[in-house]
Amino acid sequence: MVHYGAYAGLDLAASEGFPMDRCSKRQLTAIVLVLVLILLGATAWAQTTTPSTSMPQNQTNDKSASPSTGAQGEITQVPSPLYRISPGDTLDITVFEAPDLSQKVRVTNNGEIYLPLVNYVHVGGQDVREAQESIESALKSGNFMVSPHVTIAVAEYASGVVLMGEVSKPGIYPVTAATSRLLDLLTEAGGTTANAGQMVTITHQGNTQQQVVFLSHDPTKAMEANVPVSQGDTIMVSKAGTIFVIGEVVSPSEFIMQNRTGYTALKALAMAHGATRLAKLSQAKIIRQTPKGVQEISVPLDKIAQDKAPDTELIADDILMVPTNKGKIAAEQAVQMAQSIAVLGVARTW
């Protein structure tokens, strides 16, 4: 538009007979330049006065950076599921572009680590991210590095959750985001053994009262047992109870109680594949250890099998003994003797 007006002025001056000398051309050129500058200034002013749609610097769109708020607007702190560095841990520290500062150190009893140039830095009780920031801050404040970048890996754990009992790999396990609950931790340890019971006892650090949960194959009950665990907890997975079936049974053995209840004398007999032909089911008994000593409980298995007597529930370490019918043995011995005599008599006649 500016260029069109300038050329239009030149045509008008020529048509009205104005002289187009050198001075007039310079004046027209100056006018054109002035108009261009004015137009550019107006454009820049319009851009600066346009409201900005970008987010202010003091605000952030990262929701994870701000603490969560409750129903009443109160700020609530979400507990960190990350492992907390403890005395005795061995840390593998790497400082980017500073190999002389990268090293493997052990946390002292005071929760401190020693680094060259920096001296001691307190990291005890911090998670890995906080410990990295502590070391970076020490490097900055000491004017050793302008913009340090530190990464930490826990090479050896001295603290965590002590997992014992009937698990495939007992030991000390760190509490991380992936192992912050009981079932996750048991999975990390390879699961429970075949002899594991349902009861799991959790002793929390600094608390004498124990927490008891029961494992289950039922999905709903299993989720109830998936309780949170904390660093410093001691977890004991119990051994399953066992019952013994001996005497005149097809397969006398020790049987693991996969459940806490539901085991009876008749079920134990079935687990042992039944009685032999010499068994005296009417005189079967349970031998049980009690605080008052050994107790014998009569269980007439013959009547129980015919629903003429109530079945007896077994508890852990019970022994079901099925005795031998001596009368049947004597009768069989008499029959065998008679058969032997008959065979000898036939042989003599020949």
Secondary structure, 3 states (H helix, E strand, C coil): CHHHHHHHHHHHHHHCCCCCCHHHHHHHHHHHHHHHHHHHHHHHHHHHHCCCCCCCCCCCCCHHHCCEECCCCCEECCCCCCCCCCCCCEEEEEECCCCCCCEEEECCCCCEEEECCCEEEECCCCCHHHHHHHHHHHHHHCCCCCCCCEEEEEEECCCCEEEEECECCCEEECCCCCCCEHHHHHHHCCCECCCEEEEEEEECCCCCCEEEEECCCCHHHHHHHCCECCCCCEEEEEECCEEEEEECECCCEEEECCCCCCCEHHHHHHHCCCECCCECHHHCEEEEEECCEEEEEECCHHHHHCCCCCCCECCCCCEEEECECHHHHHHHHHHHHHHHHHHHHHHHHC
